[in-house]
Amino acid sequence: MNREDMMYKLRTDSKTYDFIIIGGGATGIGIALEASARGYSVVLLEKSDFTKSTSSKATKLMHGGVRYLEQGDIALVREAVVERGLMLRNAPHVVKIQSFIIPTHGWYDEILYTIGLTVYDLLAGKLSLGRSKHISKSETLERISLINPKKISAGVVYYDGQFDDSRLAINTLQSASEMGAIVLNYCAVNALVKNEKDDVTGVKVQDEESGDVFEIKGKQVVNATGVFADDVLQMDAPGSRKTIAPSQGVHLILDKSFLPGKDAITIPKTDDGRVLFLVPWYNKVIIGTTDTPVERGVLEPIAFDEEIEFILNTASRYLTKAPKRSDVLSVFAGLRPLAAPKREGNKTKEISRSHKIYTSKSGLLTMVGGKWTTFRKMGEDLVNKVEKNHKWEHKPSKTRDLKIHGYKEDVNFDNPLYFYGSDEDALLELSKQNGWDKSISTSMSVIQAQVVWAVRHEMARKVEDFLARRVRCQLLDAKESIRMAPEVAKIMGELLGKDEAWETQEIADYQKLTSNYML
């Protein structure tokens, strides 16, 4: 996945592509995988880095959605638990099974959650991750040693999936590019190109690195820009109805000592009616999330103080070791691209998480809503729609059993390089060259070869791309990631042929950005 090669190919080949996808988050990546797997020619364009916004800020759960079951959205849960099982099968190096315990308070809770979660298991059919079961208070306290014994009567264990969003994204993009897709970051779509009938026939693109502007022709242009979908719709038809109701979700990262065992905790009813998760992730604990409606999408949302306090206060009520602001290693906010409700006044937590496809008069297709768990199915639905709209011969989906790049069985999750999957051997081979086996951070278990790999094979262009998304240091320990930035900038600068001024600027940019991830 080499940016220079792909850019050259795009600039020199004047063909009309089957698909031009605007947006390099979960939605766009799912469409690129599906379309390229069916043999279509695909270009995916992202104005910043892949998953820069919402798609790298998830709760890291590949899940059916226990809450949607309570809301009676059986179809959405069924679709999600099936997709969860497929992803576990197709990308076992980045998706794994995680046990969760719901602390119950009284017999009514115990019966309700045991029955509800049994239904949750049954909906997955053959792709179930394990049977839910009721456990005693003593076993609950044994498995979650820091749970407040006064708050619980017993517990219910169930199983869901956990994953690394940005790593799954990069591997999926690698899979799409292996099947012929051109995928480019730092490539902004500034305008839609139309014919005399006002049909969209392509896009005007700006390479953010060189500043060059050029046009690409496409039979189908897809707006997969998540919380920014309305911006593209305004490009197409100024005055278009709003399709997105963004909602902010905040997460905190704490030291593993706040959740020493292997089980995650699900607190099913918080003060705002949401579910709060405490989940082990890369030897840290991720706590979230909130649901705060916001006016419009921004690339780097910032957590509100009241969201941070809400998470800390809720966690403190359930844990004997109460987390304080000083314990927070990193705080990050993401925006959910929820499909705007037709009626005013719907709370964001009540807006359906199912995806929707809008067809504009110009032929532009816009996909909104959805979530990471169903990204493959979203791609399948959109490509089916395109075939139908254009009266193309239907090609069956091939992604249901498609092994994602890096696929590897029997993964050792205690190995700090496990998420590279089958690429790990080549990475270790690379580390033997030029002394690239030296550590950049012992606490983060990152070596120099990972930076080289990210530049050569994963299209990392900036220090932030590496520290935030190719490895997850920005989210796991913001302060430590700032300490790592100068060494990362030096290696990247040499590989990309940049000067000292570039390195200095990159370090300054990263420090400024990451200061928002610290309390």
Sequence and secondary structure as in RCSB ss.txt:
>XXXX:A:sequence
MNREDMMYKLRTDSKTYDFIIIGGGATGIGIALEASARGYSVVLLEKSDFTKSTSSKATKLMHGGVRYLEQGDIA
LVREAVVERGLMLRNAPHVVKIQSFIIPTHGWYDEILYTIGLTVYDLLAGKLSLGRSKHISKSETLERISLINPK
KISAGVVYYDGQFDDSRLAINTLQSASEMGAIVLNYCAVNALVKNEKDDVTGVKVQDEESGDVFEIKGKQVVNAT
GVFADDVLQMDAPGSRKTIAPSQGVHLILDKSFLPGKDAITIPKTDDGRVLFLVPWYNKVIIGTTDTPVERGVLE
PIAFDEEIEFILNTASRYLTKAPKRSDVLSVFAGLRPLAAPKREGNKTKEISRSHKIYTSKSGLLTMVGGKWTTF
RKMGEDLVNKVEKNHKWEHKPSKTRDLKIHGYKEDVNFDNPLYFYGSDEDALLELSKQNGWDKSISTSMSVIQAQ
VVWAVRHEMARKVEDFLARRVRCQLLDAKESIRMAPEVAKIMGELLGKDEAWETQEIADYQKLTSNYML
>XXXX:A:secstr
  HHHHHHHHHH   EEEEEEE  SHHHHHHHHHHHHTT  EEEE SSSTT SGGGSS SEE   HHHHHTT HH
HHHHHHHHHHHHHHH TTTEEEEEEEEEE SHHHHHHHHHHHHHHHHHHGGG     EEE HHHHHHHSTTB GG
G SEEEEEEEEEE HHHHHHHHHHHHHHTT EEESSEEEEEEEE TT  EEEEEEEETTT  EEEEEEEEEEE  
GGGHHHHHHHHSTT    EEEEEEEEEEEEGGGS SS EEEE   TTS  EEEEEETTEEEEE   EE SS  SS
    HHHHHHHHHHHHHHBSS   GGG SEEEEEEEEEE  SSTT  GGGS    EEEE TTS EEEE   GGGH
HHHHHHHHHHHHHHHT        TT   TT  SS  TTSTTGGGGGGHHHHHHHHTSTTTTSEEETTTTEEHHH
HHHHHHHS   SHHIIIIIIS HHHH HHHHHHHHHHHHHHHHHHHT  HHHHHHHHHHHHHHHGGG  
